[in-house]
């Protein structure tokens, strides 16, 4: 079954989930030829091992707190903070508190 994505012109709610955060799942909000936007759920204590994105990425913390390691150091992201990473920059994420992140990936042209 295909994951439903927002259609062009459709409004998407990215407000903090509040009490629903604890049971929320990561969701791809929309994908087009050169951009994908994901609401990434990172529970406290969860670690996403070091990896590289296929394109430039912007990570914005909507709620909670994570430690995002890139450029050889840990960056604390909490509500209202964002971080830009260039294509191929190795990074990892660890949940400090239950967190919801808005992840924008700028995909390379095919």
C-alpha positions as CSV (number, residue, x, y, z in Angstrom):
1,X,0.0,0.0,0.0
2,X,1.4,3.4,-1.0
3,X,2.0,6.0,1.7
4,X,-0.4,8.9,1.3
5,X,1.4,12.2,0.6
6,X,0.1,15.7,0.5
7,X,-1.0,16.9,-3.0
8,X,0.2,20.2,-4.5
9,X,-1.8,23.0,-2.8
10,X,-2.8,20.9,0.1
11,X,-2.2,22.5,3.6
12,X,-0.2,20.3,5.9
13,X,-0.3,20.8,9.7
14,X,3.2,20.6,11.3
15,X,2.3,22.1,14.7
16,X,3.8,20.2,17.7
17,X,2.0,17.0,18.5
18,X,2.0,17.5,22.3
19,X,0.6,14.5,24.1
20,X,0.2,12.6,20.8
21,X,4.0,12.7,20.3
22,X,4.6,9.6,22.4
23,X,2.6,7.4,20.1
24,X,3.4,9.2,16.8
25,X,5.2,7.6,13.9
26,X,7.6,9.1,11.3
27,X,5.7,10.2,8.2
28,X,6.7,11.4,4.8
29,X,4.5,14.5,4.3
30,X,5.2,15.0,0.6
31,X,7.7,14.1,-2.1
32,X,8.3,15.7,-5.5
33,X,11.0,15.3,-8.1
34,X,13.6,17.3,-6.1
35,X,12.3,17.7,-2.6
36,X,11.0,15.5,0.2
37,X,9.6,16.7,3.5
38,X,9.3,14.2,6.5
39,X,8.1,14.6,10.0
40,X,10.7,12.5,11.8
41,X,9.8,11.2,15.3
42,X,12.8,10.5,17.6
43,X,11.9,9.1,21.0
44,X,14.1,9.8,23.9
45,X,17.0,7.4,24.0
46,X,16.6,6.4,20.3
47,X,19.8,6.7,18.2
48,X,19.9,6.9,14.4
49,X,23.4,5.7,13.4
50,X,25.7,7.9,11.3
51,X,24.6,8.1,7.7
52,X,24.7,10.5,4.7
53,X,21.8,12.1,2.9
54,X,21.5,11.9,-0.9
55,X,21.0,15.7,-1.0
56,X,21.2,18.9,1.1
57,X,19.1,18.7,4.2
58,X,17.5,21.1,6.6
59,X,16.5,19.7,10.0
60,X,14.1,21.8,12.1
61,X,13.1,20.8,15.6
62,X,9.3,21.2,16.1
63,X,9.3,19.9,19.7
64,X,11.4,18.1,22.2
65,X,15.2,17.9,22.0
66,X,17.8,15.9,20.0
67,X,21.6,15.8,19.7
68,X,22.5,15.9,16.1
69,X,26.2,15.1,15.4
70,X,27.7,16.6,12.3
71,X,30.9,18.4,11.4
72,X,32.6,16.4,14.1
73,X,30.5,17.7,17.0
74,X,27.1,17.4,18.7
75,X,24.5,20.1,18.1
76,X,21.6,20.3,20.5
77,X,18.4,21.0,18.6
78,X,15.3,22.0,20.5
79,X,11.9,23.6,19.5
80,X,12.5,26.5,17.1
81,X,16.1,25.5,16.1
82,X,17.2,24.3,12.7
83,X,20.4,23.1,11.1
84,X,21.5,22.9,7.5
85,X,23.7,20.0,6.2
86,X,25.3,19.9,2.8
87,X,25.0,16.8,0.5
88,X,26.9,13.8,1.9
89,X,27.7,15.3,5.3
90,X,27.9,12.3,7.8
91,X,25.5,12.8,10.7
92,X,23.7,10.9,13.4
93,X,20.8,11.8,15.8
94,X,20.0,10.9,19.4
95,X,16.8,11.7,21.2
96,X,17.4,13.6,24.4
97,X,13.6,14.1,24.9
98,X,10.8,12.7,22.7
99,X,11.1,14.9,19.6
100,X,9.4,15.8,16.4
101,X,11.6,17.1,13.6
102,X,10.8,18.5,10.2
103,X,13.3,17.1,7.7
104,X,13.6,18.7,4.3
105,X,15.7,16.9,1.8
106,X,16.7,18.6,-1.5
107,X,17.1,15.7,-3.9
108,X,19.6,15.8,-6.8
109,X,18.3,15.9,-10.4
110,X,18.3,12.5,-12.1
